[in-house]
Amino acid sequence: MNGTIFGMTEEQFAEMAVTYGVPALIFFMLFIIANLAKESKAGKFGTFVLFLGLAVGFIGYAAKLGIQWWLGIK
């Protein structure tokens, strides 16, 4: 073992996982929330509340990415 994962260093693998894995999980969770709203027949306001309550953490992640981009931080 030379400290690589799939031919990448641990740092490269972690950066790729955060760059592509976290947004993929966010989209999957949005699908789950939409399916939950549909199955529970929540209506428009109920669906809004579900998305607001369950997806509010995504706003923080998106804000972090936006602030990093704006400040030029990698």
C-alpha positions in Angstrom: 0.0 0.0 0.0 1.3 3.4 -1.0 -1.5 5.5 0.5 -3.6 5.8 -2.6 -7.3 5.2 -3.2 -8.3 4.4 -6.8 -5.0 5.8 -8.0 -5.5 9.1 -6.2 -4.0 10.5 -3.0 -6.3 10.7 0.0 -6.5 14.5 -0.4 -7.6 14.2 -4.1 -10.1 11.5 -3.3 -11.6 13.6 -0.4 -11.9 16.7 -2.6 -13.6 14.7 -5.4 -16.0 13.1 -2.9 -16.9 16.5 -1.4 -17.2 18.1 -4.9 -19.4 15.4 -6.5 -20.6 13.2 -3.7 -22.3 15.7 -1.4 -24.3 17.4 -4.2 -25.3 14.0 -5.5 -26.6 13.1 -2.0 -28.4 16.5 -1.7 -30.2 15.9 -5.0 -31.1 12.4 -3.8 -32.5 13.8 -0.5 -34.5 16.3 -2.5 -36.0 13.4 -4.4 -36.9 11.7 -1.2 -38.5 14.8 0.2 -40.6 15.2 -3.0 -41.6 11.6 -2.8 -42.6 12.0 0.8 -44.7 15.0 0.0 -46.4 13.1 -2.8 -47.1 9.9 -0.8 -48.4 11.9 2.1 -50.6 14.1 -0.1 -49.3 17.1 1.6 -50.6 19.7 -0.8 -48.8 22.8 -1.9 -48.3 24.4 1.5 -47.4 21.1 3.1 -44.8 20.4 0.4 -43.4 23.8 1.0 -43.1 23.2 4.7 -41.5 19.8 4.1 -38.9 21.3 1.8 -38.3 24.3 4.1 -37.9 22.1 7.2 -36.0 19.2 5.8 -33.8 21.0 3.2 -32.8 24.1 5.1 -29.3 22.6 5.6 -28.7 22.6 1.9 -28.9 26.4 1.9 -25.9 26.5 4.3 -23.9 24.2 2.0 -24.7 26.3 -1.1 -23.9 29.5 0.8 -20.5 28.1 1.8 -19.7 27.3 -1.8 -20.9 30.7 -3.0 -18.8 32.5 -0.4 -15.7 30.4 -1.2 -16.2 31.2 -4.9 -16.7 34.9 -4.2 -13.7 35.2 -2.0 -11.5 33.1 -4.3 -10.9 30.4 -1.6 -10.4 26.9 -2.8 
